[in-house]
Amino acid sequence: MLTALLLCAPPFYLDAFWLRTGLFAMAAAIGAVGLGLLAGTAGQLSLGHAFFLAVGAYGYTWLAGEPGPRLPPALAALLAVLLAGAAGGLFSPVAGRVRGIYLGVATLALVFLGHHVLLTADSVTGGFNGRSVPPLTVGGFSFAADGPPLAVLGVPFGAEERLWFLGLALVAATWWTARGLLRGRPGRALAALRDSETAASVMGVDVARYRSAAFVVSSMYAGLAGVLLALVFRRVVPDYFGLALSVDYLAMTVIGGLGSVAGAVAGAAFVTALPLLMTRYADQLPLVTAPGAADAGVGPTEAARYLYGAAIVLVLLYAPDGLHGLVRRLRARLRPASPPVPPTPSPSASASAVRAKEPTP
């Protein structure tokens, strides 16, 4: 309860930069949870996560915008998530039959194919310049700054403040559903599948069906993340959904901890916020130059990639289970040791201790 109250407080105290950074981290957390289910729980390598984010972002933009069907934005967002799941379903036969580096190469093809389609399908995507994203409205309530004025406790709520609570709700729903999957029968089946396909099939797990289902569910999470990203960016462009974005999401899951929902959220916050913070404070950091500056040095985006690249190496060497496992071990060390429990005497020993001495003849 205290954590929920703390997460609801930033819109009342922080400016637009920090709220926007938090929103990017929330969108990344949703997508990272989906990739964590696929790579960490099901053991399937995917480098095509950016493709499914693009399907969600552009699907919402086209369905709710003009040109397009101009559907109600809430319905368009739901259909965009389902469209991303359908795209994952079309690819799932491949995911059900190949694995490891072969699946990674196959999903890598999706990124290049999707980028080509985004550049050439001008009537849908807007081409190289992209498209403006229609604002989300639910029941007459607009999440855009140009909607009806809104003030809460004397604080004017613009687009970032309104989207903050939407992002919190989506992250909470993602957290709840993902943990439910992991703790239920599907999670146990996927974990068995990750450890040994032969053993899983002997136990009655339909290997191809569960691997395909994991890909579809991961694609739907990515589509939801793409919708939230589009709403925060307010404009979608093809160059954002490239290979670098897929690598970023893979880094989130590795740094946070494969197969952990909390770890995926932590890794997403780290990888997403680091370049934004370095861009904001570039003039105060050594060897880092502000964007567009003539001084020699490393740009903030490149410096951030070097840092979380080094973080991946350190995690693989010293904490293979990521930040989540590291925090779990620290908690175990800091937890006070429970006092030793004295041994309980057995009933036979107690009976012999209290038995009266037998009379001797």
N, C-alpha and C positions, 0 to 999 in steps of 0.2 A: 504493500500500500504506500509506504514511504517512497519507494522508487518511482511509482506512478505519479505521485505528487511532484517529485523533483523533475521528472521528464515533462510535466505540464507547465513548469514555471518559466523556461527560457523565453517564450513569446512575450512575456511581460517585462523582461529585463534586457534582452540582447538585441543588437541591431540586425539589419537584414543580412550582412555577411555571415554571421555566425549561424543564423537560422537557415540560410541557404546551404552552408556547409553541412549542417545537421541533416537537412533533407536529402542531399546527395548521399550521405552516409546511410540514411534509412533505405533509400532505393537500392543502394549497393548491398545492404544487408539482406534484403528480400531475395535478390538474385544469387547472393553467395550461399544462402541457406539451400536454395534449389540445387546449386552445383555441389554443395556439400553432401546432399542426399545421393546425388549421382556418383560422385567421385569417392567420397569417404565411406558411405554406407554400402552402395552397390558395387564399388570398385571399378567404375567405368571412367576412363579418361576422356574428357571432352574439351576441345579447343574451339567449339562453335557457339559458346554461350552468347557472344555478341550478336549472332544472327537472330536468336530468339528474342533478345532485348529489342532489336530493331523491328521484329514482327509486331511486338506489343506496342512500341512507340508509334510506328507508322500506321499500324492497324487502327489505333484509337484516333490518330490525326485524320486519317482518311474517312473513317466511318462517321465521325462527328463533324467533319469540316465540309468545306466547299472548295473544289469539286469533291463530291462524295455523296453518300446517301443522306447526310445531315441527320443522323439518328440522335435521340437524346443522349447527352454525354455519358450519363451513368450506364446506359445500355451499351453504348459504344465501348466503354472501358471493359465491361464484362465480356463482350464479344471479342475484343482484342486479346484478352487473356485466353479465351477458348480458341481463338485463331492460332495463338502461339502453341497451345497444346495440340491442335490439329497438325501443325507443321512438325512438331515432335513425333506425332503419331505416324506421319508419312515417312519419317526417317527411322522409326522404331524397328522395322524389319532388319535394317542394317545393324542397328544397335543390338538387336537380339542375336546376331550371328557372329559378329566380330568383337574383339575386345583388345585391351592394351593399347600399344602404339598404333595398331591398325585402325582402331576406332578413333583415336586422336587425329590421325591423318584424314580419315573420312569426314569428321566434323570440321576439320580445318577447311575442307573444300566448301562447306556451307558458308563460311565467312566471305571467301572470295566471290562465290556465286551471288550471295546476298548483296555485297557491295556493288557488283556490276548491275544487278537489277535496280538498286536504289538510284544509281546514276542514270540509267537509261529509261526507266518508266516515269517519264516526266509528268504525265497526267495524274499519277497517283502520288508520287513521292516529291515532286517539285524539282527533281534533278539535283545538280550540284549545290544549288542554293538552299535546298530543303523547303520546308513548309512551316508556317506558323501553326501553333497548337491551339485548338479551341479550348477555352476554359471549361473546367468541370462544374456542372451545376447539379445539385441533388435536391429535389423537392422545392425548387425555387431559391435555394441557397447557393450562391456563387462563391467559388474558391478563387476568384480573380480580384485584382485590386480595383477594377473598374465596376465592380458590382455595387449593390447598395451599401452605403457606409455602415460600418460596424465598429462599435467600441465596447470593450469588456473591461470593467473595473477602471474605466478612464483611459485605457490604452487602445489607440486605434489599431484595428486589425486589418492589415493589407493581405496581399497574396501569400507571402511567406508565413505569416502568423496563422492564416486559415489552413494552408497546406500542412503546417506542422502537426496539427491534430489529426488530419487525414493520414499522414505518414505514420504517426504513432499507432493509429488503429490498424493500418495495414501490416505494420511490423508485428503487432501483438497477435493478429490473426495468423500471420505466417509462423510465428513462434509456436502458437498453440497447435496448429495443424501438423507442423513438422515433428514436434515432440510426440504428438499422438501417433503419427506414422511410425516413428522410431520405436516407441514402446509397445506397439501392437504387433499383430501377426505379420504385416508386411515388412516392418523393420527387422524382425527376427529372420524372416525369409531372405531379405536382402543381405543381412550380415552373414548368414550361412552361405549365401551365394558368393560373397566377397572372399570368404575364407577358403572355400573349396566347392567348385561347381559339381564335382563328382559326388561329394558327400551330401550336398544340398539336393541333388536329383534323387539320391538314394532315400532321403527323408521325405520325398514326395513334393519337392518344390519344382514348379514348372519354370525351368531356367529361362527360356526364351520369353515367356510371358512376363515374368517379373522384371527382367532386364528392360524389356520394351516399356512396361508401365513406369519404371523409374525414370526413363528418358522423357516420357510424356509429362509426368508430374514436375520434373525439373524444368521442362520447357514452359509450363504454365507459371511457375514461380518467376522465371525470367521474363515472361510476357507482362506480369504484374509489375515487376521492377521497371520495365520499359515504359509502361503507362505513367508511373510516378515520375520517372526521369523526364518524360516529355512535358508533363505538367510543370515541373520545376524549371526546365530550360526555356519553355514557352516557344521554342523553335527547334526542329529536328533537322539535322544535316547528315548526309551519308558518312562523311569522314570520321565522325565520332564512333560509329559502330564498326570498327576495324579489328584487326588481329590484336592490337595493343590492348583493347578493352577485354578481350577474352583472356589474355595473359594476366591482366590485372585481377580478374575474378579467380583465376587459378591461384594467384599469389594470396588472395584473401583466404581461401580455404586452407592452404598449406600453413600460412602464418597463424591463423586462428585455431586450426586443429581439424583434421579430416574426420568427418562423421559426427561433429559436435555442432549443435545449433547455436549455443552461446559463443563458441569459438568462431563460427562463421560471421556472426554479428560483430565481434571484436576485431577480427581481421578486416572486415569491410570498413569499419570506422577508421582503422589505422591507414589502410591503403588509400582510401578516398580523401581523408582530411589532410594527409601529409603534404601533397603537392599544393593544395589550396593555401595551407598555412605558410608554406615556404614562399609562395608567390606574394602573399600579403606582407611578409617580413623579409623579403629578399634583400633590401637595402641594409638590414641589420645583421645579416649572416655572412660569415667569412666565405670567400671563394664562390659565392652565389651572386649572380647579377640579376637585376630586375628585367622583366620582359621588355625587349626593345632597346635596352641600354647598349651603348657602344663599348663599354668596358669588357675586357677579356675575363672570362669566367664561365661557370656552368650555369645554365638556366635552371629555374626552380623545378620545372617538370623533370628535367634530366637528373637533377640532384635527388629528387624524391625517388625516382626509379632506382638510382644507385643505392639509396638507403634501404628501401624495402627489398631490393635484390640481396643486399648483405644480410638483411633480416631473415630471408629464406634460407640462406646458407647456414646461419647460426641456428635456426630452428631445426634444420635437418641434422645438424651435427650434435646439438646439445639438448634439444627438446622435440623429438620426433612427433609427439602428440600435440604440439603447438602451444599457443598461449593458454588455451583452456586446460591442458594437462599441467602446464607450469603453475598456474594459479591453484589447481587442485592439490599439487604437491606442497606448495607453500602453506596452504591452509592446514594440511595434515601435519606439517612440522610445527606450525604455530599453535595448533590445538593442544591444550594442556593434557598431559597424560593422565589417564584415569588411574586411581589407586588400585593396587593389586587386590584381587578378590581372594580372601582366605579359602583354602580348600575345604569343601564340605565333606565331613566324614560319612562314609558309607553306612547304610542301615545295619549291616552285619557287625561293623566295628562298634557302632554305638550300642547295639544290643549286648555285645560281649563286654563293653565297658561297664554297663550298669547291671549286668547279671550278678546276682548274689553268689557268694562262694558256696559251693556245695559242701555239705557236712562230710567229714571224713569218718570212716568207721572206727 
